[in-house]
Amino acid sequence: MKALPLLALLLLAGCATPAVGTLPADFEAIIGGPDYANAHWGILVVDLATGRTLHERNADKLFAPASVTKLYTVAAALDALGADFRFETPVYRHDDDLILVASGDLTLGGRSDADGHVAFTNSDHTYAGFSETAELTAPDPLAGLRELARQVAAAGIKRVRGDVIVDDRLFDPAEGSGSGPSQITPILVNDNVIDFVITPADAAGKPATLTWRPETSAFRVENQVLTAGSGEARVSVDVAAPGRLVVRGQIPVGRKPLVRIHEVDDPASFARTLFIECLQKAGVAVDASPTAANPGSKRPARDAVGGLPRVATLKSPPFSENVRLILKVSHNLHASTLPLLLAARKGARKLEDGMRLEHDFLARAGVDVETLSFGGGAGGSRADYTTPRATVQLLRHMAGRVDFPAYEAALPVLGVDGTLATVVGPASPARGRVRAKTGTLLWHNTMNNRFLLTSKALAGYLTTAGGRTLAFAFFVNNTHIEKSSDSAREGRALGRLCEILHGLD
């Protein structure tokens, strides 16, 4: 039989419903294209109401999920903590000392807007080490520490004759997976980074303007960025000496401000310095040096701290707000922290303890957990692999839970916000009809001086033109791209698959 031309296949797809389990011809035209000659696709689409499989391809094969991993991590955390859970960060008085006990609060009051919501931008500052589009949120990153300092002063403490101590013993430190800040610690102030905003001058050859936050006496900053007449922005933050940072490079005239970050080496000492400076601004004198290292040896026994006089407490927004931040912007540091928070809630301390708790949740949720491999919570571990079927099993389970509204509302919306904001245009029929988690993982192909896109992924919920809700998982692994930004090509391909699904029913 003579093969039908592609145009005829597309026309047939528009007037006939594909057999159960097969892919629409429009799908085949995309995933079988020349860009994917060496790639592997995994696809599963299920009617959420009936559980009926509509389309699938390699649904039981393992794929690197990249940040789709966060769907699993956040689901386990929601189950353990609850959408309404609030972190409490206390400050205690111990003789002449003050002790701030880190609770694992992911934002520590530094992202809350006037309505109590955790603010986000579509391109988070934690990715500013390599992203050209990263932006800062408006809230003061020190707002939480300022509030604790205000409460200390209100408690009648006018002078701290001893020391200020950050107790960061909630869990053992670990290293996160994925890009961005790498240290997982119970104390997080501004994600444990310093933000730099570089703005070009009005003419080439002039120094660029540099601002940074949070400003602290712990660091001296030197600006060596010049304004260029043209070209790309090339700006780095380098450590010249302990406590001395140099921001150098160039930024072209007329470019919008560029954000770069520096991750601090010692989060506890960083938080201590900032807290002391907030105490001083609140009218509380502190005899100890603000730039000294955190005096961990002065901490009383862990089980004795809670019995000390409490002089201040910071309560976080509901955990649903943290979920929203993690999923909307794909926040690697916070997602990496969640398994350790789960472990600490059960009196354990290590990443592997939290991952076993996640395993147990997934098993209870009806996910075929023994087919999975996860090395952390964010999706950047080389051990991370999942299947389209397991992912859809999780999505179906979450859709039946009482906390589903928090889970669903936290997902990026196609063409509207978060990591899906620009995947489709304003006129796309699927715009606003898809809530899903993205995933991107790539490595530099040193031999060919290009990149291997190890994973581009999308999984979540889609409403068809006919009003049906579908749960879906799309994975494409191992495609060649010339530069890292070319991964947007695969993002658009996944967006196009969503548009096809939206129009089929």
C-alpha positions in Angstrom: 0.0 0.0 0.0 1.3 3.4 -0.9 2.2 5.6 2.1 0.0 8.6 2.7 1.8 12.0 2.5 2.1 13.9 5.8 -0.6 16.5 4.8 -3.1 13.7 4.3 -2.2 12.2 7.7 -2.8 15.6 9.4 -6.1 15.9 7.7 -7.2 12.5 8.8 -6.1 13.3 12.3 -8.5 16.2 12.3 -11.5 14.1 11.4 -11.0 10.8 13.2 -10.3 9.8 16.8 -7.1 7.8 17.1 -7.4 4.3 18.5 -6.9 3.9 22.2 -3.2 4.0 23.1 -2.0 5.3 19.7 -0.7 8.8 19.1 -2.4 11.4 16.9 -0.7 11.8 13.6 0.1 15.4 14.6 2.1 14.0 17.5 4.0 11.6 15.3 4.9 14.5 12.9 6.5 16.3 15.8 8.3 13.5 17.8 9.4 11.8 14.6 11.1 14.9 13.2 14.8 15.2 12.3 15.6 17.0 15.6 14.8 13.7 17.5 16.6 11.2 15.3 18.7 10.2 18.4 16.1 10.9 21.0 13.7 8.9 23.1 10.1 9.9 23.8 7.9 8.8 26.6 4.2 9.8 26.5 1.1 8.9 28.5 -2.3 10.7 28.3 -5.2 9.5 30.6 -8.7 10.8 31.0 -8.7 11.9 34.6 -12.4 11.2 35.2 -12.4 7.6 33.8 -8.8 6.5 34.0 -9.0 5.5 30.4 -5.7 5.7 28.5 -6.0 7.9 25.4 -2.4 7.9 24.1 0.9 6.3 25.0 4.4 5.7 23.8 7.0 4.0 26.0 4.9 4.6 29.0 6.7 2.0 31.1 10.3 2.9 30.1 12.5 4.9 32.3 13.3 8.6 31.5 15.3 11.3 33.1 12.6 13.6 34.5 14.6 16.6 35.3 12.5 19.0 37.4 9.3 17.0 36.9 10.9 15.2 39.9 9.5 18.1 42.0 5.9 16.8 41.4 6.9 13.8 43.6 8.9 15.7 46.2 6.2 18.3 46.7 3.4 15.7 46.9 5.3 13.8 49.7 5.9 17.1 51.6 2.2 18.1 51.3 1.2 14.7 52.6 3.6 15.0 55.6 3.3 18.6 56.5 -0.1 19.7 55.2 -1.0 22.7 53.0 -1.7 24.9 56.2 1.6 24.0 58.0 3.6 27.0 59.1 7.3 27.1 60.0 8.1 28.7 63.4 11.5 30.2 63.9 12.1 31.1 67.5 14.7 33.2 69.3 15.7 32.2 72.9 17.6 33.9 75.6 20.4 31.8 77.2 22.3 33.7 79.9 23.8 36.6 78.1 23.4 35.0 74.6 20.6 35.0 72.0 19.9 31.8 70.1 18.0 31.8 66.8 16.9 28.2 66.1 16.7 27.5 62.4 13.4 25.7 61.6 14.0 25.0 57.9 11.7 28.0 56.9 12.4 28.2 53.2 11.9 32.0 52.9 12.3 33.2 56.5 10.0 36.1 55.8 12.0 37.4 52.9 9.5 36.8 50.1 6.2 37.7 51.7 4.2 40.5 50.1 1.7 42.7 51.9 -1.0 40.1 51.5 1.1 37.4 53.1 1.8 35.5 49.8 5.2 34.3 48.8 6.3 36.4 45.8 7.9 35.0 42.7 9.1 36.1 39.3 8.9 33.9 36.3 12.7 33.6 36.2 14.0 33.2 39.8 17.1 34.9 41.2 18.6 31.6 42.2 19.2 30.9 38.5 21.0 34.2 37.9 24.4 32.6 37.8 23.6 31.6 34.2 20.2 33.0 33.3 20.0 36.3 31.4 16.4 36.8 32.4 16.5 36.4 36.2 14.7 39.0 38.3 14.4 39.9 41.9 11.2 39.9 43.9 10.0 43.1 45.5 9.9 42.1 49.2 12.8 42.9 51.5 14.9 39.7 51.9 15.6 40.7 55.6 12.0 41.3 56.6 11.8 38.2 58.7 15.1 38.9 60.6 13.9 42.5 61.1 10.7 41.2 62.6 12.5 38.9 65.0 14.8 41.8 66.0 11.8 44.0 66.6 10.3 41.4 68.9 13.5 41.0 70.8 13.6 44.7 71.4 9.9 44.7 72.4 10.7 42.0 74.9 12.9 44.5 76.8 16.3 43.4 75.7 18.4 46.5 75.0 21.8 44.9 75.0 23.3 41.5 74.3 26.4 41.2 76.4 27.2 37.7 75.2 26.9 36.3 71.7 24.3 35.7 69.0 24.1 32.1 67.9 22.3 30.4 65.0 21.4 26.9 65.9 21.3 25.0 62.6 21.1 21.4 64.0 17.7 20.5 62.6 19.2 18.1 60.1 22.6 17.2 58.7 23.9 19.5 55.9 23.7 18.1 52.4 24.3 19.1 48.8 21.4 19.8 46.6 20.9 18.5 43.1 20.3 20.8 40.1 21.6 24.3 39.3 21.5 27.3 41.7 22.6 27.4 45.4 24.0 24.0 46.4 24.1 23.9 50.2 21.1 22.4 51.9 20.8 23.8 55.4 18.1 24.6 58.0 18.9 28.3 57.8 18.0 30.2 54.6 18.2 33.9 54.3 17.6 35.1 50.7 18.4 31.6 49.6 21.8 32.1 51.1 22.9 34.2 48.2 23.8 37.9 47.7 22.0 39.4 44.7 23.8 41.9 42.4 22.0 44.1 40.0 24.1 45.6 37.2 22.7 48.5 35.2 24.5 49.9 32.2 25.4 53.6 32.0 24.0 55.9 29.3 27.2 55.7 27.2 29.9 53.2 26.4 33.1 53.3 28.4 31.4 54.5 31.6 31.2 52.3 34.7 28.0 50.4 35.1 25.9 50.9 38.3 26.0 48.1 40.8 23.6 47.6 43.7 23.4 44.5 45.9 21.3 42.9 48.6 21.3 42.1 51.3 23.9 44.7 52.2 26.1 43.5 55.1 29.4 44.4 56.7 30.4 40.7 56.1 31.4 41.6 52.5 33.2 44.4 50.7 32.2 44.7 47.1 34.2 46.2 44.3 32.6 47.2 41.0 34.7 46.6 37.8 31.8 46.4 35.3 32.0 48.7 32.3 29.3 49.7 29.9 30.0 48.4 26.3 28.7 49.9 23.1 27.3 46.5 21.9 27.6 42.8 22.4 26.4 40.5 25.1 26.5 41.0 28.8 29.4 39.1 30.4 29.5 39.6 34.2 31.0 37.4 36.9 31.2 37.6 40.7 34.6 36.5 41.9 36.0 36.0 45.4 39.2 38.2 45.7 39.8 37.4 49.3 37.7 36.2 52.3 34.9 38.8 52.7 35.9 40.6 49.5 33.9 40.2 46.2 34.7 41.7 42.8 32.0 42.1 40.2 33.7 42.4 36.8 32.8 42.3 33.1 30.7 44.3 30.7 27.1 45.1 29.9 25.9 46.8 26.7 24.4 50.2 26.8 20.6 50.1 26.7 20.3 46.6 28.1 17.9 46.0 30.9 19.5 45.4 34.4 21.3 42.1 34.8 21.1 40.0 38.0 24.0 37.9 39.2 24.4 36.1 42.5 27.1 34.9 44.9 26.4 31.9 47.2 27.8 32.4 50.7 30.2 29.7 52.0 28.8 29.6 55.6 25.0 30.1 55.8 24.9 30.1 59.6 27.5 32.8 59.9 25.9 34.8 57.1 22.5 34.6 59.0 24.2 35.5 62.3 25.8 38.6 60.8 22.5 39.8 59.2 20.6 39.2 62.4 23.0 41.1 64.5 22.8 44.0 62.1 19.0 43.9 62.3 19.2 43.8 66.1 21.4 46.9 66.0 19.0 48.7 63.7 16.1 47.8 66.1 18.0 49.5 69.0 19.5 46.3 70.5 23.2 46.7 71.2 25.4 43.6 70.6 28.8 43.3 72.2 29.9 40.4 69.9 31.5 41.1 66.5 28.9 40.8 63.8 31.4 39.4 61.3 32.8 36.6 63.5 32.0 33.0 62.7 28.9 31.5 64.1 29.9 30.2 67.6 28.4 26.7 67.3 30.4 25.4 70.4 28.4 27.8 72.6 25.1 26.1 71.8 23.4 24.3 74.7 22.3 20.7 74.3 19.6 20.4 71.5 17.0 19.0 73.9 17.6 21.9 76.3 17.1 24.8 73.9 13.3 24.5 73.8 13.1 25.1 77.5 14.8 28.4 77.5 12.9 31.7 77.7 11.5 32.5 74.2 11.8 36.2 73.2 10.7 36.2 69.6 9.0 33.9 67.0 8.6 34.3 63.3 5.7 32.4 61.7 5.8 31.7 58.0 2.9 31.8 55.5 1.1 28.5 54.9 3.2 25.7 53.3 1.0 25.9 50.3 2.8 29.2 49.5 6.2 27.4 49.5 4.7 24.7 47.2 3.6 27.5 44.8 7.1 29.0 44.8 8.8 25.7 44.3 6.6 24.5 41.4 6.1 27.9 39.6 9.8 28.7 39.3 11.2 25.2 39.7 13.1 26.2 42.8 15.9 23.6 43.2 17.2 24.6 46.6 13.9 24.5 48.3 12.9 21.2 46.6 16.2 19.7 47.6 15.5 20.8 51.2 12.0 19.1 51.4 13.3 15.5 52.0 15.4 16.6 54.9 12.5 18.5 56.4 10.5 15.2 56.1 13.3 13.4 57.9 13.6 16.0 60.7 9.8 15.7 61.3 10.4 12.1 62.1 13.4 12.7 64.3 15.9 11.7 61.5 18.6 13.8 60.0 19.8 12.6 56.7 18.7 12.9 53.0 18.3 9.1 52.7 15.9 9.1 55.6 13.7 11.7 53.8 13.9 9.8 50.5 12.7 6.6 52.2 9.7 8.5 53.7 8.9 9.7 50.2 9.1 6.1 49.0 6.6 5.1 51.6 4.2 7.9 50.6 4.4 7.0 46.9 3.7 3.4 47.7 0.6 4.4 49.7 -0.4 6.7 46.8 -0.6 3.7 44.4 2.5 4.7 42.4 4.6 1.9 41.1 7.5 3.1 43.2 9.8 0.2 42.6 10.1 1.3 39.0 11.5 4.7 40.1 15.0 6.0 41.0 15.5 9.3 42.8 18.7 10.6 44.3 17.3 13.9 45.6 14.3 16.2 45.6 15.0 18.7 42.8 15.6 16.6 39.7 19.3 17.2 39.0 20.7 14.0 40.3 22.2 11.5 37.9 20.1 8.8 39.7 16.8 10.5 38.9 14.6 8.3 36.6 10.9 7.8 36.3 8.3 6.5 33.9 5.3 8.3 32.2 3.0 5.7 33.9 4.3 6.4 37.4 4.0 10.1 36.9 0.4 9.9 35.7 -0.3 7.5 38.7 0.9 10.3 41.0 -1.1 13.0 39.2 -4.3 10.9 39.4 -3.7 10.3 43.1 -3.1 13.9 43.9 -6.3 14.9 42.0 -8.3 12.9 44.5 -6.9 14.5 47.7 -8.3 17.3 49.8 -5.1 19.3 49.3 -5.3 19.0 45.5 -6.3 22.7 45.1 -3.0 23.8 46.6 -1.1 21.3 44.4 -2.9 22.3 41.2 -2.7 26.0 41.9 1.0 25.8 42.4 1.7 24.5 38.9 2.9 26.8 36.1 0.1 27.8 33.7 0.8 27.4 30.0 1.4 30.8 28.4 0.7 32.7 31.7 3.3 32.3 34.5 6.3 30.5 35.9 8.4 28.3 33.7 5.5 28.0 31.2 5.0 31.7 30.8 6.5 32.0 27.3 6.1 28.5 25.9 3.1 29.4 23.8 1.9 32.8 22.5 -1.1 34.8 23.7 -3.2 33.5 20.8 -2.6 29.8 21.6 -5.9 27.9 22.1 -4.3 26.0 25.0 -3.1 29.1 26.8 -4.4 29.0 30.4 -5.8 25.5 29.9 -2.7 23.6 31.0 -1.2 23.4 34.5 2.0 21.4 34.5 5.5 21.0 35.8 8.4 21.6 33.4 11.8 19.9 33.5 15.1 20.7 31.8 18.4 19.0 32.2 21.4 19.4 30.0 25.2 18.8 30.0 28.0 20.3 28.0 29.1 18.1 25.1 32.8 19.0 25.4 33.9 17.0 22.4 31.6 18.8 20.0 31.4 22.1 21.9 27.6 22.0 22.1 25.1 20.6 24.6 23.2 17.3 25.2 19.7 18.0 26.3 19.4 15.0 28.6 15.8 15.8 29.4 13.0 18.1 28.5 9.8 17.1 30.3 6.3 18.3 31.0 3.6 16.7 33.2 0.4 17.8 34.7 -3.3 18.5 33.8 -4.9 19.7 30.6 -8.5 20.8 29.9 -9.6 20.0 26.4 -11.8 22.2 24.2 -14.7 19.8 25.1 -14.2 20.2 28.8 -12.5 17.0 29.7 -9.6 17.0 32.1 -6.5 14.9 31.1 -3.5 13.9 33.2 -0.4 13.6 31.0 3.3 13.1 31.1 5.7 14.0 28.2 9.4 13.2 28.3 12.0 13.6 25.6 15.5 12.5 26.5 18.9 12.9 24.7 18.6 15.5 22.0 21.5 17.6 20.6 21.4 21.4 20.8 24.0 24.0 19.9 23.6 26.2 23.0 21.8 25.9 26.3 19.1 28.4 25.3 18.1 26.1 22.4 16.3 23.9 24.9 13.4 26.4 24.3 12.9 24.5 21.0 11.8 21.4 23.0 9.7 23.6 25.2 7.8 24.8 22.2 7.4 21.3 20.9 5.9 20.2 24.2 3.6 23.2 24.1 2.5 22.2 20.6 1.7 18.7 21.9 -0.5 20.4 24.5 -2.3 22.4 21.8 -3.0 19.2 19.9 -4.4 17.5 22.9 -6.5 20.5 23.8 -8.1 20.5 20.3 -8.8 16.7 20.0 -11.9 16.6 22.1 
